[in-house]
């Protein structure tokens, strides 16, 4: 038989306090951001807090899994021998309930964010999830790709359960802390020293180890408490369905990756990709952002003396959009934004050029993103020296005309409707 220690192990103590601090911090954070997200003046801060909240939630989930694994493989201190039977039962059931809550809270949060639905406004809001901005965490696919009606219902149920579980956590924390203080200052049996090594531990013999039937009863009692708090109240929080249901839009058929390009008659150019860039900019939650596309190809035929024979075709891999923010990047690859799984590329084609005087020119063409094609006018400068040219241009696009983010943010409340695009190209004459 493995000897029962007088205190928890250092790993168990560290996991206990890390999870405890995280949960205690999460509760007021969740209350504040739920209200603040609806206030325009607080939206930018609430968005950042929401991302931190999700990151800490996944941290709690990982630490809890490790804590359970450690608990199953390492003996724990025995309860004081003079504890009454019902006290021992309540203590162990409370511990089981804590384990259930520490799993259920982040899991219901994961379900909620996977729905892409904001219960505060009762509207779609697709936001990717990243862990402290370091890497993306995928949403649950069986929820993310469901119909609007299913996602809405699931979102309300998950958030209802999530909120009630938070109240359940508060109740358990109060009971747990109260019981620990009772043992320390009234019973003086040293139970609190199990988790605080600096305190002296009691010398009293431990309670008898419960039988298998009792252990299972204690665990089921704790899990039943979590189920009652989460499921029952979560179902009760589901709103009444709307009188009219939103029909789920059928996904359009994929387009060809690239069309064949008929060359222009003007001089051909070879683009130096390492010295060139395609960048975009706008505002998100009131803050400016800037990004770039890392993979794109350009075919250019241009000559100031042969504008009629000039032509340019640029193909952009939309899955390579980078902003330096993992949450933003994850959202851009979502279905309502670039949707690169269905539409891998965007294409700009300019077939009409006009001189504006000096080194200034104007290219007129079309831009295709997903199924939307819009006319585009790109003013640019062209400077050539010794067969090498430098081109710089900038234009502004209306993302609503390109069907980007129209399900969650058609009004531009989160992401600006106007998106700036800036190109810088270094090229040399072919051959």
C-alpha positions in Angstrom: 0.0 0.0 0.0 1.3 3.5 -0.9 1.7 5.6 2.3 -0.6 8.6 2.6 1.4 11.9 2.6 0.9 14.6 5.2 0.7 17.2 2.4 -0.1 17.4 -1.3 2.9 17.2 -3.6 4.5 20.4 -4.9 3.0 19.8 -8.4 -0.5 19.4 -7.0 -0.1 22.5 -4.8 1.1 24.6 -7.8 -1.7 23.3 -10.0 -4.3 24.0 -7.3 -3.3 27.6 -6.8 -2.8 28.4 -10.5 -6.3 27.1 -11.3 -7.8 28.8 -8.3 -6.3 32.2 -9.2 -7.3 31.8 -12.8 -11.0 31.0 -11.9 -11.2 33.8 -9.4 -9.9 36.3 -12.0 -12.2 34.9 -14.7 -15.5 35.5 -12.9 -15.4 39.3 -12.6 -13.8 39.5 -16.0 -16.7 37.7 -17.6 -19.3 39.8 -15.9 -17.6 43.1 -17.0 -17.0 42.2 -20.6 -20.5 40.8 -21.1 -21.9 44.3 -20.4 -19.1 46.3 -21.8 -19.1 44.6 -25.2 -22.5 46.4 -25.9 -21.1 49.8 -25.2 -19.3 51.5 -28.1 -16.9 53.3 -25.9 -15.8 50.1 -24.2 -15.8 47.7 -27.2 -12.1 48.0 -28.0 -11.1 47.1 -24.4 -13.9 44.5 -24.1 -12.6 42.8 -27.2 -9.1 42.5 -25.8 -10.5 41.3 -22.4 -12.6 38.7 -24.2 -9.6 37.3 -26.0 -7.7 37.1 -22.6 -10.8 35.4 -21.1 -10.8 32.8 -23.8 -7.1 32.2 -23.4 -7.3 31.8 -19.7 -10.2 29.4 -20.1 -8.2 27.1 -22.3 -5.3 27.3 -19.8 -7.7 26.2 -17.1 -8.9 23.3 -19.2 -5.3 22.1 -19.8 -4.2 22.6 -16.2 -7.3 20.7 -15.0 -6.6 17.8 -17.3 -3.1 17.7 -15.9 -4.4 18.0 -12.3 -6.8 15.1 -12.8 -4.0 13.0 -14.2 -1.7 13.8 -11.3 -4.5 13.1 -8.8 -5.1 9.7 -10.3 -1.5 8.7 -10.1 -0.4 10.2 -6.7 -1.8 9.6 -3.2 -3.4 12.5 -1.3 -3.4 13.4 2.4 -6.1 11.6 4.5 -8.9 13.6 6.0 -8.8 14.1 9.8 -10.0 11.0 11.7 -12.5 12.9 13.9 -14.4 14.3 10.9 -18.0 13.0 10.9 -19.1 10.7 8.1 -21.3 13.3 6.4 -18.4 15.8 6.5 -16.1 13.4 4.8 -18.7 12.7 2.2 -19.4 16.4 1.6 -15.7 17.2 1.4 -15.0 14.5 -1.3 -18.2 15.4 -3.2 -17.2 19.0 -3.2 -13.8 18.1 -4.7 -15.5 16.0 -7.4 -17.8 19.0 -8.1 -14.8 21.3 -8.5 -13.2 18.9 -11.0 -16.5 18.8 -12.9 -16.7 22.6 -12.9 -13.1 23.1 -14.0 -13.9 21.0 -17.0 -17.4 22.2 -17.7 -16.7 25.9 -17.5 -14.1 26.1 -20.3 -15.9 23.5 -22.4 -19.2 25.4 -22.4 -17.2 28.5 -23.3 -15.5 26.6 -26.2 -19.0 25.6 -27.4 -20.2 29.2 -27.2 -17.3 30.8 -29.1 -17.6 28.0 -31.7 -21.2 29.1 -32.6 -20.0 32.5 -33.9 -23.1 34.0 -32.3 -23.2 36.9 -29.8 -26.0 36.5 -27.3 -25.6 40.2 -26.1 -26.9 41.4 -29.5 -28.5 38.2 -30.6 -26.6 38.4 -33.9 -23.9 36.5 -35.7 -20.3 37.4 -34.7 -17.6 35.2 -36.0 -14.4 35.7 -34.1 -11.4 33.3 -34.2 -9.8 32.1 -31.0 -6.1 32.3 -30.3 -4.2 31.4 -27.2 -2.7 34.7 -25.9 -2.2 35.7 -29.6 0.4 32.9 -30.0 -1.5 30.3 -32.1 -5.0 29.6 -33.2 -7.4 27.3 -31.4 -9.9 25.7 -33.8 -13.6 26.0 -33.2 -15.7 22.8 -32.8 -16.6 22.0 -36.5 -19.9 20.3 -35.8 -21.1 23.7 -34.4 -19.2 26.2 -36.5 -20.7 24.8 -39.8 -24.3 24.3 -38.5 -27.2 26.4 -39.7 -27.9 29.9 -38.2 -30.8 28.5 -36.2 -28.8 25.7 -34.6 -25.8 28.0 -33.9 -28.1 30.6 -32.2 -29.9 28.0 -30.1 -26.6 26.4 -29.1 -25.0 29.8 -28.3 -27.8 30.7 -25.9 -27.8 27.3 -24.2 -24.0 27.3 -23.9 -23.9 30.8 -22.5 -26.7 30.0 -20.1 -24.9 27.0 -18.8 -21.6 28.9 -18.7 -23.1 31.7 -16.6 -24.8 29.4 -14.1 -21.7 27.3 -13.8 -19.8 30.5 -12.8 -22.4 31.0 -10.1 -21.9 27.4 -9.1 -18.2 28.0 -8.9 -18.8 30.9 -6.6 -20.9 28.8 -4.2 -18.3 26.0 -4.1 -15.5 28.5 -3.6 -17.3 30.0 -0.6 -18.0 26.6 0.9 -14.5 25.4 0.2 -12.8 28.4 1.8 -15.3 28.4 4.7 -14.6 24.8 5.4 -10.8 25.3 5.2 -10.9 28.2 7.7 -13.2 26.2 10.0 -10.6 23.3 10.1 -7.8 25.7 10.6 -9.1 28.0 13.3 -11.9 26.0 15.0 -11.0 22.3 14.6 -7.3 23.0 14.5 -6.7 19.8 12.7 -4.1 21.1 10.1 -6.2 20.4 7.0 -5.2 23.8 5.5 -1.6 22.9 5.8 -2.2 20.2 3.1 -2.2 23.0 0.5 -0.1 25.7 2.4 3.2 24.0 3.4 4.2 27.0 5.6 1.4 26.1 8.1 2.0 23.4 10.7 0.1 20.1 9.9 -1.9 18.2 12.4 -0.8 15.1 14.1 -4.2 13.4 14.3 -4.6 10.1 12.6 -6.3 10.1 9.2 -9.8 8.9 8.5 -10.4 5.5 7.2 -10.2 5.2 3.4 -13.8 4.9 2.0 -14.9 1.9 0.1 -15.3 1.7 -3.7 -19.1 2.2 -3.5 -18.7 5.3 -1.3 -16.0 6.8 -3.6 -18.2 6.4 -6.6 -21.2 7.9 -4.7 -19.1 10.9 -3.7 -17.9 11.4 -7.3 -21.4 11.1 -8.7 -22.8 13.5 -6.1 -20.3 16.1 -7.1 -20.9 15.6 -10.8 -24.6 15.7 -10.3 -24.3 19.1 -8.7 -22.5 20.4 -11.7 -25.1 18.8 -14.0 -28.0 20.4 -12.1 -26.3 23.8 -12.1 -25.2 23.7 -15.8 -27.8 21.8 -17.8 -31.0 22.7 -16.0 -30.3 26.4 -15.7 -28.7 26.5 -19.2 -31.8 25.0 -20.8 -33.9 27.5 -18.9 -31.9 30.3 -20.2 -32.6 29.4 -23.9 -34.7 32.3 -25.5 -38.0 31.8 -27.2 -37.5 31.2 -31.0 -38.2 34.0 -33.3 -41.4 34.1 -35.3 -39.4 33.9 -38.5 -36.4 31.7 -39.0 -33.4 32.7 -41.0 -32.8 30.3 -43.9 -29.3 29.0 -44.0 -27.5 30.2 -47.1 -26.3 27.4 -49.3 -22.5 27.5 -50.0 -21.7 28.6 -53.5 -19.7 26.4 -55.7 -15.9 26.7 -55.7 -14.3 28.7 -58.5 -11.3 27.7 -60.5 -8.0 28.5 -58.8 -6.6 30.6 -61.7 -7.8 31.5 -65.1 -5.4 31.5 -68.1 -3.8 34.9 -68.7 -3.5 36.3 -72.2 -0.3 38.4 -72.4 -0.2 42.0 -73.2 1.9 43.4 -76.2 3.9 45.9 -74.1 7.2 45.0 -72.5 7.1 42.2 -70.0 8.5 42.6 -66.4 9.8 40.2 -63.8 8.7 41.1 -60.3 11.2 40.9 -57.4 8.9 39.4 -54.8 11.4 39.8 -51.9 11.4 43.6 -52.6 7.7 43.9 -53.2 4.6 43.9 -51.1 0.8 44.0 -51.0 -0.5 45.4 -47.7 -3.9 46.3 -46.4 -5.1 48.5 -43.5 -8.2 49.6 -41.6 -9.6 49.7 -38.1 -10.8 46.9 -35.8 -12.6 47.7 -32.6 -11.5 51.3 -32.9 -7.8 50.5 -33.3 -5.8 50.7 -36.5 -4.5 47.5 -38.0 -2.1 46.7 -40.8 -1.6 43.5 -42.6 0.0 41.9 -45.7 -0.4 39.0 -48.1 2.6 36.7 -48.0 2.0 34.8 -51.2 1.0 36.3 -54.5 2.0 36.3 -58.1 2.0 39.1 -60.6 2.3 39.1 -64.4 3.0 42.5 -65.8 3.3 44.0 -69.3 3.8 47.8 -69.2 5.4 50.5 -71.3 4.6 54.2 -71.0 5.0 54.4 -74.7 2.5 51.5 -75.3 -0.3 52.0 -72.7 -2.8 50.3 -75.1 -0.7 47.1 -75.0 -0.1 47.2 -71.2 -1.7 44.7 -68.9 -1.3 43.4 -65.3 -2.7 40.4 -63.5 -2.2 39.8 -59.8 -3.3 36.6 -58.1 -3.3 36.6 -54.3 -3.4 33.6 -51.9 -5.9 34.9 -49.4 -5.0 32.2 -46.8 -1.7 34.0 -46.3 -3.1 37.3 -44.9 -1.1 38.2 -41.9 -1.7 41.0 -39.4 0.5 39.9 -36.5 -2.7 39.1 -34.4 -3.6 35.4 -34.4 -7.2 36.1 -33.6 -7.6 38.5 -36.6 -5.7 36.1 -38.9 -8.0 33.2 -37.8 -11.1 35.3 -38.5 -9.9 36.4 -42.0 -9.7 32.7 -43.0 -13.3 32.2 -41.8 -16.2 31.5 -44.1 -17.7 35.0 -44.0 -14.3 36.6 -44.8 -11.9 35.2 -47.3 -13.0 31.6 -47.0 -9.8 30.3 -48.7 -10.9 26.7 -48.5 -13.6 27.4 -51.1 -12.0 30.4 -52.8 -8.2 30.0 -52.5 -7.3 33.2 -54.5 -8.3 36.8 -55.2 -7.6 38.2 -58.6 -6.9 41.7 -59.9 -6.7 42.3 -63.6 -6.0 45.7 -65.2 -6.4 46.1 -68.9 -6.7 49.9 -69.3 -3.9 52.4 -68.4 -3.9 56.2 -68.5 -1.0 58.7 -68.1 -1.7 61.4 -65.5 1.5 63.4 -66.1 5.1 62.9 -65.0 5.6 59.6 -63.3 1.9 59.2 -62.4 -0.4 56.7 -64.1 -3.8 55.1 -63.5 -4.8 51.5 -64.0 -8.5 50.5 -64.5 -9.6 46.9 -64.0 -11.5 44.5 -61.9 -11.0 42.8 -58.5 -12.5 39.5 -57.8 -12.8 38.1 -54.2 -14.9 35.0 -53.7 -18.0 35.5 -56.0 -17.9 39.3 -56.0 -16.3 41.2 -58.8 -16.0 45.0 -58.5 -14.4 47.7 -60.8 -11.2 49.1 -59.5 -9.1 52.2 -60.3 -5.5 52.1 -59.1 -3.4 55.3 -59.2 0.3 54.5 -59.1 3.7 55.9 -59.8 6.3 54.4 -62.2 10.0 55.1 -62.0 12.5 53.3 -64.2 16.3 53.4 -64.2 18.6 51.0 -66.0 15.9 48.4 -66.7 14.7 48.3 -63.1 11.3 49.9 -62.1 9.8 51.0 -58.8 6.0 51.1 -58.7 3.9 52.4 -55.8 0.1 52.7 -55.6 -2.7 52.9 -53.2 -6.5 52.6 -53.3 -9.4 52.2 -51.0 -11.9 49.3 -51.1 -15.4 48.9 -49.6 -15.4 45.5 -48.0 -19.2 45.4 -48.1 -19.2 45.4 -51.9 -16.9 42.4 -51.8 -19.1 40.5 -49.3 -16.4 40.4 -46.5 -17.6 40.1 -43.0 -21.2 40.8 -43.9 -22.8 38.3 -41.6 -21.3 39.5 -38.4 -20.4 43.1 -39.1 -22.4 44.5 -42.1 -22.6 47.9 -40.4 -18.9 48.3 -39.8 -19.3 48.4 -36.0 -16.2 46.3 -35.5 -14.2 46.4 -38.7 -14.1 49.5 -40.8 -15.9 49.3 -44.1 -13.1 51.1 -45.9 -10.0 49.0 -46.3 -6.8 50.6 -47.7 -4.6 48.6 -50.1 -1.1 49.6 -50.8 1.3 48.1 -53.3 5.0 48.4 -53.7 6.7 46.6 -56.6 10.2 46.3 -57.7 10.6 44.8 -61.2 13.1 44.4 -64.0 12.5 44.1 -67.7 12.2 40.5 -68.7 15.2 39.3 -70.6 
